[in-house]
Amino acid sequence: MTWHPIELEVATPLFSEGKRDSGADVRISSIRGQLRFWIRALVGAVVGDDPVLVGRVESEIMGAAHTEGSRYGTSKIALRMLKPVYMSDGSAPIAGASHDDARFVKSVKETGPNKKEFFPLAYLAGLGLTELDEKTFKLTRQFVRVGAKCELGVRHNGCSAPAWRVFVAALRLFLYAGGIGSRARKGFGSVRVLASDIDELLPARNSGAFVRDALLNPAQQFGGLASDIAEILERSETDFRGAPEHGSRMPVLGRGVRADLVGPPRTTRFGNKWTQALKEVGRDYRLFRADQDAPTANYFPQRKSQEWLNALNGRSNHAPIAALGLPIVYKPDRILNLRRNGAELRWPSPLHVHLITGATGPTISVLSFVFQVKFPINDGYGRDMSLASRRNFNVVEHSATVTGDLEGMTDAWFATLHGTPTSRPSL
């Protein structure tokens, strides 16, 4: 079978350290995992949040562990880095940069009226990728620089025509709405398609508006998607119910997601500067999360979150922001998380941000989408979970459950992105 080469360029810093002995920094395993995610989300828009049906289509395309009686085996899709991107040859940076060279995280900043500085990109990157060093931030991990190029190869090993079409649709979403490596949900790890012999992957076919609409109604944007999935499952299209109207058990597209695109004229001032775009996203994200004015705070912006005030440092057992991902690390000794039988869990954020560069010009648009998933503590399968906060490294269990309004919080986030911040739901 012939390899289909896809030439890619890193569009925002990519944090995905590969094997130290090879220096390769974009791992096929990471890309394969992302493609599985997008296949599941895409299929779920048609068949609903049924993990069995979704898993059957995923396994038909990407393979599954062989078990007795199973019809699935190795992946029908082969992936390979035909031209890898290297961070280091073992002795010195090549296409990447050491964290000492990561000036963008400390040079992109704002200064408030109280003379305190705020670092929006460091805020987006989070405490996992940054640390405070002498009143400024530095990165704790290496990354692939913006502008580095690589070539991804895709080949189908005997998969059916319907399976190939579903895979290409998922690949388009991965390339234009997803990312690679750490903090890809917050705008890092984005890539730009420069060339491909698969026409559907070219930028001219994937405008920001198309990608947004593909998230909201993939069956319409990817013609024949429902019939292809029905053929893979050997079922009738009338058997499928689509994504749930209110909250799904897993991230799915269609009715299971809400998406918004912020473009010109609001983003015209970005030009082709990703730093400026992520700077504004970082500021917006800070204003959204820290939704309470705090005029006496000794930092900038002078805002605090209701969870910090009421759950971490008060007696409240409510934390609406928890529905957007846990744990929330305010400080090393101030952490909000889920617990089950004494063990701390992780709840992946359903909120995604991605930068899209226009096919005919340099203007950047900001795409954001939020999967309307059920928070586990509010659903039947999470009844043994509890909300917990860590104060001075002592865990405090909260007696009531989280009852976050994810739809209302999504509205507040989109309004903030458009420059009209509104109060997010409070409980």
N, C-alpha and C positions, 0 to 999 in steps of 0.2 A: 504494500500500500504506500501511496505517496504522502510525504509530510507536507502539511500546509504551514508555511512560515508566517508568523505574525511579528512584525517589527514594532517594538514598544520603546517608549521613552518615559523615564521616571518624571512625573509631573509635580509630586510633592515628596518630601523626604520619606524614604522607605526604611522602616526598622524591621529587618528580617534576617538576622544573622544566621548564616549557613554553617557548614562544616569548617572548622578552623584549618584542617589540613588542605582543603581545596580553595578556600577563600571565596567560593561562590556565595552570593548573598541573597539570591532569590531561589527559594527551594520549591521544587515541583510538588512536594507533599503539601506545602502551604496552599499552592494554587489549586491542587486537586481537592483539598478540603473546602475551599471557597466555592468551587464549582458544584460540589455536592450540596452545599447550602443553597445556592441559587436554583438548582434543579428541584430541590424539595419545595422551596418557596413558590416556584413557577407552577409545579404540578398541583400544589395545594390550592392554588387559585381556581383550578378546574374541578378537582375531586373533593375538595374540602380538607379539613385538618385531620384526615384519617391516616395515621402513621403507617398502617399496613399497605394501603394502596399507594401512598407516596413512596414508601420504601421499595415497593415492587418496581416502580418506574426508575427510581434511582439505581437500583441494583441491575436492572436491564441495561442501563447505559454505562455506569461506572464500576459495575462488578460488586461482589460481596464475598464474604468468607464462605468457603465451600462447606456445606453440611450434607449429610446423607439425605437424599431425596430432593435436594435443592436444585433448581434449574439454572442458578446463577453461578458464575465462576469469576474468572479474571475480567478486568475492565474491557469493554468494547472500544474504549477511547485510550489512545496512547498519548502521553505528554512528554515533551523533552525540551530542555533549553538548548536550542541549536547554537546560539551565541550567548553564553552566560554573561551576566554582569558581575564583576568582581569588586569586592571591597578592599581586599588586601591579598598580596601574594605571600603573606606570612612575615613580611619584613616592613612593608610600608604601604600606606593607603594608595589605591589606584583610582577606581571610580567612586569609591566612598570617601568618608572622612572620619577621622577620630573625633571623639566627643569634644576634644580640646579645640577643634576647628569649627565647631557648631556655633558660629557667632550669631546665626539668625535667632536662636532661642533667647539670647540676652540683648541683642540689638533692636529687636522689634518690641517696643515698649511704649507706654503712655505714662505721663506724670500728672497727678491730680492737683487740685488747689492746695491740698495739704502737703505738697512736695513729695508724696509717696509715689513709688513706681509700681506699675502693673505690667506683667509680661503675658500678653494674650496667648502666644504660641506655647509658652511653657504651661499655661493653664490648660490648653487643649491636650497637650501631650500627657499631662498628669504626673503624679508622683512616681509612677513606675518607670518613666523615661527621663525624668528630671530630678534634680535635687538642688536645694538652696545652698549656695556657696558664697560666703562673705556678702550677704545681702543681695545677691543676684543669682540667676539660675544657670546651671550647666546640664548637658545631657549625660546620662549614665551609660548610654549604649551607642555603638557605631551605627551608621546609616548609609544608605546609597544616596548620593547627591542628585539633586534635580538636574535633568539633562543627560544622565547616564542612559545608555541604550542597551537593549538585549533583544534576542529573537526567540520567541516561544514557538515550538513546533507542535502541531496537532495532527493526529492520524487516527482514522477509524479502522478498527480491526474486525471487520465483518459485522458491524452493527446495522440494523435495519434502517431504511430511509426515514421512517417516523422518529426513531430514536436519535438519528443524526440531527434532524431538524429541531427536536427539543433541546438537544445539547447545544446547538449553535445559538438558540435563543437564550439559554442560560449563560453561555459564554459572552454574549453581547451585554447582558446585565452585569456580569462580573467586571467586564472591562470598562463600562461606562457608569456604573452605579456603585461598584465595590472597590476593593483595594487589597493590598498585600501587606501582611505583617502586622505589627502592633499598632494600635490606635487607628486602624483603617476605618473604623466607624466614625471617627472624628476628623476625617479629611486627609490623614497621612496615608502614604503608600499608594497614592493614585498613579495610574499610568495612562499614557496617551498612545493611541494606535497611529503609527506612521504609515504602515503599508501592510497589505494582506491580500492573498489571492481568494479569500472568502469575502465576496462583495458585501455581505450583510454586516461585516465588522468594520467597514470603513467609516470615518467620521461623518461623511456626508449623509450616511444613512442613520445616524444616531445623534440627532440634535438633542439639546436639553429637554425640549418639549416632548420629543418622541420618547425619551427614556422615562420621563415623568409619567406619561400616559401608558407606557408599557408596564410600569409598576401598578398603576391603578386598574388597567384593563388589558392584561396580557393576551387574553384570547382574541381581542380585537386587533391589537397591534401586531401580534404574531399570527397571521392568518393560518388557519388549519390546526392550531395548537390543540384544541379540544379533540378533534378527530384523530390526531396523531397519538395523543395519550390514550384515547379509547382503543386504538388499534394495538398499542403496546400491551394494554391490560386485557385485550380481547373482550371488551365490554361495549355497551352502547352509550353514546353521549348522554342519553336521557337518564342514565343511572347516576350521574354525578350531580351533586348539590352545590358545588362551589364553596367558597370560603364562608364561614359563619358571619351573620350580620353584626354580632356584638361579641368581639373577643374570641380569639382562637387559641388552641392549645399549643400551637407552634407557629413560627413566623411563616405566613403565607401572603401572597400578593392578592390583587383584586380587592375584594371587600375587607381583606385582612390587613390592609396597610393604608395609610394616608400619606400623601406626598405633596410637596410644594416646590416650586422653582422660582428662585429670585434672580432675575436677569436685568438687562438694561431697562430704564436708565439708572436704577439704583446701583448696579454693579459696574457701570461704565468707567467709574473712577479707578477700578482695579487695574484696567488695562490687561496686560498678561502677567501681572505680578502676583504670584501665588501667595507671597508673604503678606501682601496687603489684604487679599481675600480672607486668608485664615486669621489674620489679625482681627478683622471685623467679626468673623464667626466666633473667635475666642472671646471677644468683648461681649457679643450678644449672649453667648452661652453663660458667661459669668453673671450678667444681669438677669438672665432667666432663672438660674439656679438660686442665686442670692437675691431673693425677691423682697426683702425688708430693708428699708432705709435705716442706716446706722450712722448718724452724723458725728458721733463721738469716736468712731472706729479709727484706729491708728494705722490705717492702710487705705489703698485706693483700688477699685471703687469702694466707697464707704457703704457697703451693703452686707447683710447677713441673711442666711436662709432661715426659714421658719423651723426647719428640722434642727439646725444648730441651736437655735434659741430654745425650742420647746421639747425636742426629743433627746438631744445630746446633753443639754445643760438644764433641762426642766423635767417635768413629770409626764409629759404627753406620751401617749402610746401610738401616735399617728405620725406618718412620714410619707406624704404623697409622692415625694421625689424618688422614693424607693422603687416605684414601678419603672423607673428609667435606668435601672441597673444597680446592682450591689456587688461587692461592698462599696460604700462611699467613705473615702479616707479624707477626713478634714485635716487631721494631724496624725502622727504615729500613735498617739494615745487617745484619739477621738475618731472612732470608726463605727459606722452604722452597717449592720449586716443581718442576714437571715441565719437562723440556727435550727438544726434538727438533731434532737437527742444529744445536745451538747456540742455538736460539730458545726463549724461555720461553713456556709455554702456560698455559691456565687450565682448571681442572676444577671445574665448578659443584657446589656442595654439594647432596647428595641429602637433607639434613636440613632439615625445615621446621617452623616453629612458628607457630601462629595462635591468636588470642584469639576466643572465641565467647561472645556475650552471650545469655542465655536469652530465649526469646520471652515468657515469663510473669513474669519477674523480672529483677533487675539483676545476679545472680550471674554472674561470668565463669568460663568453663571454658577450659582450655588444651589445644588439640589439637596433637599433634606426629606427624609421619609421616616415614619415611625410605625413599626408593626404594632397593631392593636391586639397584643397578646394578653391573655389572662395572667394576672400576677398569681403565682402558685399559692400564696398564703390565703388567697380569697377563693380558691377553687378546691374541689374535693380531694385532689391528690396532694394538697399541701396543708391539710388540716393539722398535721403534727409539727408544723413549722411555727416559729415565733420571730418577732422582730427583737433585735438585741442591739444595744449600743455598748461600746467599750469606752470606759472612762478611767483614765489613769491605769489602763490595762486590767481593770476589773469589769467583767461582763455583767451588764444589767439587763435582765429579761423583762420584756414588756408584756403585760397580761392580755392586751387586745391585739387584733390583727390590723394589718394595713388595709385601708380602703381607698386607695388612690383613684383619682378620676383621670385615667389616661387620655381620654378624649379631650377633656378640658385642658389638660396640660399640653397636648399637641396643639390645640388652638393658640394657647399662650406662646408656645415656642415659635410657631409660624409667624405670629404677629410681631414677635421680637425680631425675627429675621428681616421682616419688611420695614423695620424701623419704627414700629409703634408698639413698644412693650406694654403689656397688660399684666395684671396680677394673675398668677397661676392659682389653681384651686387650693384652698386651705381647709384644714379640718380641725 
